[in-house]
Amino acid sequence: MSDFERSGAAVEFRRVQAEDLPAIVAMLADDALGAQRESPADLTPYQAAFERIAADPNQWLLAAVRDGRLVGTLQLTFVPGLSRRGATRSIIEGVRVHGDERGSGLGTQMIEWAIDESRRAGCQLVQLTSDATRIDAHRFYERLGFEASHLGFKLQL
């Protein structure tokens, strides 16, 4: 098992494979926000994005698998920078836990995995964004030690 893969508590953490995309896209679409912006019926754009991500050594897609079924995912990105004395930071994005697994502790395991991997990669900071309407997610991240320290802005292109 590579450093990326780890098993524990009946959950295996491994890299996402192309065949995982339908399950991941279904999880991305499985809430009010995702239902508006995701298209599980057409995997073409997701396959192209997966190929770009898989080819980039600073991008990791995590698959959380229980009993052979994909039950969680997140994307971890490493960003070298000049600020903070040349610090590398990681960004956690696209965190999703299958509806059947919510409340099981899987989300905590996934975020702890991302933090551990960030430390191993020499990151000095882990950051993430969460839509302003996801109040439960905000409480979840705060319980894990994250602070709502910045105001984020986005520009749709």
C-alpha positions in Angstrom: 0.0 0.0 0.0 1.5 3.4 -0.9 1.6 6.4 1.3 -1.6 7.6 -0.4 -3.5 4.5 0.4 -4.4 3.6 3.9 -7.0 1.2 5.4 -8.6 1.5 8.8 -12.0 1.0 10.5 -13.3 -0.9 7.5 -12.6 2.1 5.2 -9.9 2.1 2.5 -8.4 5.4 1.3 -7.0 5.2 -2.2 -6.6 7.3 -5.3 -9.7 7.8 -7.4 -9.8 5.6 -10.5 -11.6 6.6 -13.8 -14.3 4.0 -13.0 -15.1 5.8 -9.8 -16.4 8.9 -11.7 -20.1 8.0 -11.8 -20.2 7.5 -8.1 -18.3 10.7 -7.4 -20.4 12.8 -9.7 -23.6 11.3 -8.1 -22.3 12.4 -4.7 -21.4 15.9 -6.1 -25.0 16.2 -7.3 -26.6 14.9 -4.1 -27.6 18.1 -2.4 -29.4 21.4 -3.2 -26.3 23.2 -4.5 -24.9 20.3 -6.4 -28.2 19.4 -8.1 -28.1 22.9 -9.7 -24.5 22.7 -11.1 -23.7 19.0 -11.7 -24.8 16.8 -14.6 -24.4 13.1 -13.8 -26.0 12.1 -17.1 -23.0 13.4 -19.1 -19.6 12.3 -17.7 -17.6 13.7 -20.6 -16.5 17.0 -18.8 -15.7 15.0 -15.6 -13.6 12.5 -17.5 -11.5 15.3 -19.1 -11.1 17.0 -15.7 -10.1 13.7 -14.1 -7.3 13.2 -16.7 -5.9 16.7 -16.0 -6.0 16.2 -12.3 -4.5 12.7 -12.5 -1.6 14.1 -14.5 -0.8 16.8 -12.0 1.5 15.7 -9.1 0.1 18.5 -6.9 -3.4 17.1 -7.2 -4.8 14.1 -5.2 -8.3 12.8 -5.5 -9.2 10.6 -2.5 -11.6 7.7 -2.8 -13.0 6.4 0.5 -14.2 2.9 -0.1 -16.2 0.7 2.3 -17.0 -2.9 1.4 -16.1 -2.2 -2.3 -18.4 0.8 -2.5 -17.1 4.4 -2.9 -18.6 6.3 0.0 -16.6 9.5 0.1 -14.2 11.7 -1.8 -12.3 14.9 -1.6 -9.6 16.7 -3.7 -6.4 17.8 -2.1 -4.2 20.4 -3.9 -0.7 21.5 -2.9 0.1 25.1 -3.8 3.7 26.4 -3.4 3.8 30.1 -2.7 6.0 33.0 -1.9 3.9 34.4 1.0 4.4 33.1 4.5 8.2 32.8 3.9 7.8 30.6 0.8 5.2 28.3 2.4 3.4 25.5 0.7 -0.3 25.3 1.5 -2.9 22.7 0.7 -6.4 23.3 -0.3 -9.2 20.8 0.4 -12.1 20.9 -2.1 -15.0 18.8 -3.2 -15.6 17.0 0.1 -18.5 14.6 -0.2 -19.7 11.8 1.9 -22.4 9.4 0.6 -25.8 10.1 2.2 -25.8 6.6 3.8 -22.5 7.4 5.5 -23.2 10.9 6.9 -22.8 11.0 10.7 -20.6 7.9 10.7 -17.3 9.7 11.3 -16.1 9.2 7.7 -15.9 12.9 7.0 -13.7 13.4 10.0 -11.5 10.5 8.9 -11.2 12.0 5.4 -10.3 15.5 6.7 -7.8 14.1 9.2 -6.2 12.1 6.3 -5.9 15.3 4.2 -4.3 17.2 7.2 -1.9 14.3 7.7 -1.0 14.2 4.0 -0.5 18.0 4.1 1.9 17.7 7.0 3.8 14.9 5.2 4.1 17.1 2.1 5.6 19.9 4.2 2.6 22.3 4.1 2.4 25.0 6.6 -1.3 25.7 6.1 -4.4 23.8 5.2 -7.3 25.8 3.8 -10.7 25.2 2.4 -13.8 27.1 1.4 -17.4 26.2 2.0 -20.5 27.7 0.5 -22.0 30.3 2.9 -25.3 28.4 3.0 -23.7 25.2 4.3 -24.0 26.0 8.0 -23.7 22.4 9.2 -20.5 22.0 7.2 -19.1 25.2 8.9 -19.7 23.7 12.3 -18.1 20.4 11.2 -14.9 22.2 10.0 -14.7 24.3 13.1 -15.0 21.2 15.3 -11.9 19.9 13.4 -9.9 23.1 14.3 -10.5 25.2 11.2 -11.2 28.9 11.7 -13.4 31.1 9.6 -10.5 33.6 9.3 -11.1 35.1 5.8 -13.9 36.4 3.6 -13.8 34.6 0.2 -14.8 36.0 -3.2 -15.6 34.3 -6.4 -16.1 35.5 -10.0 -18.0 33.2 -12.4 -16.3 33.1 -15.8 
